[in-house]
Structures are given as C-alpha cells and as structure tokens.
C-alpha cells in the first residue's frame, strides 16, 4: 500500500520540514492574531476560545487514539488503515451530533447565549476533519512532513484571508468562526490531494482489535493531555468571564507559539523517530537527549525574548489589551517548564508505555484543576488574570518535574544527562530576557521599533551563547551551509526502519 510504504524521507529531512511547518504556522498565525486582535478586541477572542475548547475536545476524541497507533505500529497492513479510517469517520459523526446537542448546555454553563450557535457551526467541520485523520497518520509514519507542511500553510492562509474579510465587514466573533471553518475545509481538500492513499470500504474485527489495544491507552493519555492543556480555558470561562479569557488566551497563544515553532517540530517527528530505535536502549537515550538539547536550545531563548519584549507587544495591541504584558511574562515561565518535558510524552509512547504517560498526565491535569479553582476562590476581579497565570505556572512546574522523574526511571536515562541537555537553552533564555528587557527600558522609541531593536540585540546575544554551549547548533548551521553548496549525499540520511507487510490471508466464517 502506498500510504504505508517504508519511509523515503530521512529523519533529518523530516525534521527540517516539520520545523518549516512550525515556522510557517507561527508566522501566519501570529500575524493574523495581532491584526484580528486589534480589530475585534478581547471579548471576541474569549468567545471563540471557549467554543474551540469544546470542538477541539470532540476532535481529540475521534482522532488521538488511532493516530499514534498507526504511526508507531511496527507492522501495518492495508486492512489496518481501512479499518481505522471507517472507525474514525464513524466516531466523528457521533461526536458531531453530541456537540450540536450539548452546545446549549455549554453556553449556559459559561453564561454566553451566543456560544451555542458558534459551537454548532464549528461542529460541522468535525466530520470533514475526521476523513483525513488516517491520511495524516500515514504521512507522519512515512515522515512525509513536506505534504503536511503544504497542507498547513495553504489552509492557514486561506482561513486568515476569510477571517480578515469577515472582520472588515464587521462580523465580530463570526469573523473568527469563518476563519476556522475555511481553514478546516481547505486543510481537508489539500490533504486528500497530496496524500496518495485512498480507503476501501471494509472493516476487519481482528485489525480493529489490534489497533484498539494500543489506541485505548494512547487515547487515555491524549484525553488527559488535552484536558491538562485546555483546562485553563475550560474553567476560566466559568470562573473569570470572557474578557479575562480573551486576555489570557492571547498571551497564552503568543507564548505557546514560541514553543510550537521551536519544539513542536521536533515533537512531531519524535514518536516515529524514537520508535525506530525502540529496541536499542543506548541509541534511544542518545537520540532523545540530542532532541532535547536542540528543542530547549531553541525554545528557551525565544521565550526569553518574548518575556523581555512583552511591554512593546501590549502597546502595539492597544489599550483594550491592558494587562497582556504581565500575562506574557508570567506565561513564558509556564511554557519553559512545558518545553523541557515536551518530548517525554512521545518518548514514553515510542517505548510502548502509553499507560505510564496517561497516569502522569491525568495527575497533572488534576493539579491544574485544583490550582485554577483555588485561584478563582482566593483572587478578586482586579488580580484575576495574574492569579490565573500564577496558578498555571505552579501546576505546570509540578507536572513537568513529575514527568521528568518518571521518564528518567522508565526510559533509564540519567536525570543529570537531561539537566545537562537543557543547560545551553536555559543560559540562553536568561540572557535573552535580561538583554531584551534592558534594551526596552533604555530605548525610547515607538513600540514597533523598540520591539525590533530589542529582539535583534537579544537574539544576537542568545545566539552567541548557544553557539558556544550547544554543539548541535553549530552542527546544524554547518549542515545548512553544506547543503547550500551541494546536494545531500545518501550518507546524510538516517532512515527510520518501518516494517510493512502485505495483508495476511484470513479465513472468514
């Protein structure tokens, strides 16, 4: 089957395209977020955030169990893929009906009547996106991130244009709804176009059972991860109201984008990349540590730059967004803790321990719920945003420490080796926040120029530190120079072995 052939792309090439996906996503998303935020204000962002957390929950239920099962499975047949496709599509239809029926309840819980209509419109995209879950899983399995990058760029640009047109026409929150709907539709069309695999109408019980044994454990951890990652928006709408949600969500989106562009690209290839050496403990640990050094060396300095330049960012957004700078500074701390443990989830899955990951994630999610409820109870309206951010920092920090310790024991990777892997990024991040913040205080210019100057100076300082402390950065730069001079040789590739077998002949009753 074409969709599950052995990967033609190397891990190095796939990682490059994965980072290209993240960089393009960051550039497009951040540009659109700034423009739409200035045009629509925090309330519209709060409403769409509360609707999306509901829709994203539904989408997670119908895809996250089977996707990692397809990606990490050593032996995958056509029958497995066909069975998974129809299972995911069926679950998508059921989830859509559930979303439409329960939309009014969720709107009543949040005290926002307009939320019900927003959820119902967004829910109509779920059956569409469910038809490409297996396509995406097969592309990830083959490390074909070029096609996924094309899908992401094209869909984000199309959705962004639709959102901007809607904002210009004065549609308010419906401009953001239009953006999401168009993005989903275009993503589905592009993925069907770039993926060569086509499902056949057949469902096999044996194949379903084989996928189910892994997917149930993976779905449990994915559910816990989703709740842990969205519980802030899930509860802040009820506890703090849409304006605080809008302010928090924009700050959270900016800081999480810094992690997305620097670390999510590596996370996307971590599961197939580590699964390829799951039988070699030494190679597994070496690859994991190298991935961690690269991701933290990129993520932590960028978070430092963002924290130092938070003041000019708030000025650019306008007076409606007062308090965003403080939220950005606080949430960069939270995202730093998230970045250091980001690859450990895929590592546990590749080590065939999704159950362990599930337990840790659910415990962390429970901590976040307790922290948020405590913040809402202890804080008044004036400091609600700060209390919310501090609560998330504490819960995320505890969760990150727990998963690091557990992963160190389960994967048999020394804790000191992990700490040393994070060191270059941590030093670069501290230098970036100090230098960038200092330049902002010294330079008295319009906010945009302050942002540019502080960002350039802070980037240079952080870059010099990383060059001195992180050999992977020097190696990457050297590889890029070499590729500009010549075409890559076959020896540059590091293919990940994946066994693909033709379908076994089974007797049927």
N, C-alpha and C positions, 0 to 999 in steps of 0.2 A: 504494500500500500504506500502511496506517495506521501501521505501525511505522517507516516511513522517510520520513514526510512532513516537509516543511520545518519547522524548529522554531518552535513557537508561543511558547515562553518566551524571554525575553531572557537575555543573558549575565549581567546584573546579578541578575535573579531567580533564575537557575540557581545562581549563586554563593551567594546567600542560603540557598537550600535545601541546597546542598552543605555549607555551614557548619552549618546546623541538623542535618544528618545527623551531622557530626563531633562537634558539641556533645552531641547526644543519645547518641551512641555512647560518648563519653568518660564522661559522667555515669553511664550504666548500667554500662559495663564496669568503671570504676574502683570504683564502689560494690560490685559483685559480687566483684571481685578482692580487695578489702580483707576482706570478710566471709568469703569462701571460703578465703583465705589464712590467716586467724586460726583457722578451723575445721579445715583439712586439713593445714597445715604445708608446708614447702618440698619434701619428697620427692614428694608427690603432684603438685605443680606441675612438678617436674622430669620426672617420667614422662610427663605429658600434653604437655609441651613437646617432648620427644623424639619422641613419636608424631605430634604435629601437624606437625612439620617434615617428616616423611615424607609425610603426607597432603597437606599444602599444596603440596609439590613435585609430587605427582601432579596435583592440581587446576590448578596453574600450567601444566603441560604441555598440558592439554586445553582451556585457555581463552585464555591470554595472547597466542597468536599471532593468532587470528582476531578477538578483540575490538577491538584497535586498528585492524585492517584495516577492520572495519565502521565504526568511529567516524570515521576520518579520510578514508574514500574519498569523492571528490567526487561520483561518480555511482554510486548504489546501486539495484539493482532487486530485485523480489520474488524472483527466481531466485537472486541472490546470497545473500539471507538464508536461503532454504530450504536451499540447498546447505550453507551454513555450519552451520546447525542440525544436520543429519544427520552432518556430518563431526565436529563437536564431541561429539555424543552417542555416536558410534561410538568415538572416541578415549577417551571417559570409561569405556566398558565395558572396553576393553582395559587401561586404566590401573588399573581396579579389580581385575581379575584379577591383574595384575602386583603390586599392593600386597598382596593376600592371599597370593600365593605367596612373596613375598620378606619377609614380616613376621618370620618366624622368624630369617632371616639378620640383619636389622637388630637384633632383640632380642639375638642372640648377640654382635654387634659391641659393643653397649652393656653387655653383662653383666646384662641385666634380662629374665628369662624372661617376666614378666607383660606386657612391652611388646608381644609378638606378638599376644595376644588384643585388646589395646586398639587396635592398628593395624587388625586385621581388622574390628572393629566400626565404627570410623570410616571405613574404606574403603567401606563400604556406602552412605555418603552421597554418594560421588563421582558415580555415575550420576544421582542426583537433581539435584545442583547443575549437572551438565553440560546439563540440559534448559532452564536459564534463562540460560545464558551469552549467547546471541544476544538474548534479551529485554532483558537488561541493557545490552548494547551498543547496541541500537536506542534505548532510553530515554536513554542518555548522548548519543547522536548528536543527538537532538532536544532535549537539555538539559532533559529531564523529570526533574529531581532530586527533585521532590516525591514521586513514586511510589517512587523508590529510598530516600528518607528513611523513608517509611512502612514499607517492607519491613524496613529495618534496625532501626528502633525496635521493631516488633512482634516480630520474631524474637529479638532480644536479650532482651527482657523475658520471652518465653515460655521461652527456654533458661535464663535466670537463675533463674526460678522452679523449673524442673526440677532445676537444679544444687543449689539451696538445699535442696529436699526430699531429694535424694539425700544431701547432707552431713548433714542432720539424722538420716536413717535409718542413718548410719554406713557409707555405701558407699565411703568413701575416694576413690581416684582415679576410681572408676566414677561418682561424682557429677559429676566434670568431663567424663567421656565422655558421660554423659546430657545435660549442658548443651550440648555440641557437636552431638549428634545432633538434639536437639529444635530447636536454633537453625537448623540446616540444613533440616530438614523444613518448619518454619514459613516460612522465607525463600522456599523454592520455591513453597509454596502461595500466599503473598501476591503474589509476583511474577507468577505465572500469572494471578492475579485482577486486578491493577492494570494489566497490560500488555494492550493491545488486539490485539497481533499474534499470529497463530496460524500455525504452519508447515504447509506442504503436503508430501506425501511425494514429493519429487523431488530429484535430484542432477544438476547440469549440469557437464560437464567444463570447458567454457570458463569458467564462473563460478568453479569451483574453482581453475583455473589463474591467473585474475586475482587472486583473493584470496591464493593461495599465494605469489605473488612478493613481496608485502609481508609476509605473516604469517611467512614463514620468517626474514626479517631481524628482525622485531619479536620473534619467539619467541626468537631467539638472545639479544637484549638482555634480554628478560624472564627467560630462564633464568639469565643472568649476574647480573641484579639480584636474583633470588630467592636464588641461592647466596651472593651477597655479603651479603644481608640476613639469611640464616639460617645461614651457615657457623659463626657463634659457637655456636648451639645444636647444630648438626650435629656439631661437633667437641668441644665441652665435655663432652657426654655420654660420649664415649670417653676424653677426656684428663683430666677432672676429677671425674666422677661426678654422680649425680642431685641431691645436696644443693646443690653449687655451682651446678648448672644452675638449680635452683629459686630460689636467692637472686639469681643473675644475671638470670634471666628475669623475675622480678617487678620488679626495678629497671629493667631494660630496657623492660618493658611500661609502667611509670609514665612514664618519660622519653619514650618513643616516642609515648605517648598525648598528651603535651603538644604534640608536633609534629603529630600526627594532627588534633587539634582546631583548631589554628591554621593549618596549612599544607596538610594533605591535602585540605581542602575546595576550596582554590584549585587544587591539583594535579589534582583530578578534572575540573575544567572547563578546565584549561589546554590539553589536546590539542584538543578541539573549538573552544575559543575562539581559540587561535592558528592553527589550521588555516583558520579563516575569513578570515584576513588573510595567508595564506602567500605571496600574490603581491605584497604591498606591504611591502618591507623596512623602511621607516621606521615604518609603522603596527605591524608585527610587533615591532620593537625597543621601541617606546614602550609597547605593551601588556605585553610581557614584563617590562620594568623596573617598570612600575606594579604588576604582580602580585607581583614580588619584594619591592618596598617594603612592600606590605601583609602578605605572609606573614612576613617576617623581623621586622616591627614587632610582630607578634602572637606569633610563636614564641619569639624570643629572650628577651623579658621573662618569659614564662611558665616557660621553662626556668630562668631566674634565680630565680624564686620557689620552684620545686621544689628547686633546689640549696640555697637558704638554709633551707628548712624540712625538710630531709631527716632531721634528728635527731628531731623530734616524730613524723614518719611511722614511723620504726623503733620508737619507743616504743609507738605505737598497735598495731602488728602483734604485738608480744610478743617474749620472749627467744629463741624459736626462730629469729627472723629477724635475729639479731645479724650485723652487717656490711652490712646493706642500705643504711644511710645513706651509708657510704663509696662503695658502688657507685652509688648515685643521684647523688652529687656528681660522680663521675667520668664517668658516662654522659651527664650533661647537656652536658658538653663535646663528647662524640661526636655527640650529637643536634644540637648547634648547628652543627657542620660539615655534617651531613646536611641541615639546614634551608636553609642558604644555597644549596645546589645542587639542591634538590628539584624545582624547576620546569624545570631544564635538560634533563632526560630527555624530558618531553613536548614541550618546545620543539624538540629535535632531531627527534623523530618528526613533529611538525607541519611542519617544514622539509624533510621527506622524506629525513632522514638517519639512519634507524634503524641502519644498518650502523656508522656512526661511534659512535653510542651503545653499540652492542654491544661494540666493541673497548675502549672506555674502561671499561665495566662489568666485562668479563672481567679486564682488568688489575687493577682494584681488588679484585675477588674473590680473585685470586691473592695480592695483598698481604695480605689478611686471613688467608688460609690460612697463609702464612709467619709472620705475626705471632702467630697462635694457637699454632702448633707451637713457635715459639721461646719463647713464654711458658710453655707446659707443660714444656718442657725445662729452662728456667732457674729456674723458681719451685718452691718446695716447697709442701706442702699448706697450711701456715699462711697463705701470702700468695697462694694460687691465685686467689682472687676478684679481688684487686687487680691481679695480673698480667694476668688475662683482660681486665679493663676498660681498663688502660693499652694493651694490645696493640690493642684495638678502636679506641681514640682515635687512635693513631698511623696505623693503616691507613685509617680513615675520613677523617682530615685530609688525608692524601696524595691519596686518591681524589677528594675534593672539590676540591682545588686543581687537579688534572689536568682534571676535567670542566669546571671554570670556565674555565680557559685555552683548552681545546679549543673549548668552546661560543662563547667570545668571538670566536675566529677564524672558525669555521664560520658562525655567525649574523651575523657582522660587527656585533657590539655591543661598544662600547668597555669595556675592563676597568675603567677608572676610573668609568664610569657604573654598573657593577654594584656596585663598592665603595661608592659614594655611596648606592645604593639600600639597602644593608644597614646604613648608619650609624645611623639612628634606632633600629632594633631592637637593635643592639649596645650603644649607650649605655644604652637602657632595661633591657637584660638585666643589664649590670654593676651598675647602680643597684639593680635588684631583688634580686640576690644579696647585695649589701652591706647593704641596709636590712633585708631579711628575716632574714638571719643575725644581724645586730646585735640585732634585737628578740628573737629566740630566746634569745640569750645574756643579755639584760637582764631578761627576764620569767621569773619563777619560778612557773609555774602548771602544772596538769595538761597533758599533751601535746596534747590536743584543743584546749584554749583557747590554748595557745601557737601552735598551727598556725593557728587562725582569726585571732588578733590579728596575727601576723607576716604572714599572707597579705594581710589588708586593708591594713595600712600599706605593705607592699611594692608592692601593686597601685596604691595611690594615687600613690606616688612615680613608679613606672614610667609610669602613665597621664599624669601631668603632663608628663613628659619627652617622651612620644610626641606629646602634643597640641602641644607647642612645636616639635618637629622633623619631624613627619610630616604633611604637608598632606592625605594620603589619609585619615588617621584623622579629621581634622576634617571632611573632606568626607563621609565615611561617616556620622559622627554627625549631620551636618546633614541628610543624606538620610533617615536614620531618623526624625528629628524631623518632617521634611516629610511623610513617609508616614503618620505618626501623625495628622497634621492633615487630610490629604486623600488621595484615591485617586490612584494614579500616572497621569500623563498618558502618552499614546502616545509623546511625545518622550523619556520617561525610558528607553525600551527601546533596547537595542543588539542587534538580531537578527543572528545569525551566518548568512550565506548558505550554504545547502547545496543543491546541485542534485540533484534526484531525477527520474529518468527512468522511464518505463514500460518494460516488458520489450521488447527488440528481438525481432523475429520472425526465428528462425534456421531454416535448412533442416537437416533431420536425415536421416541416411543411411537 
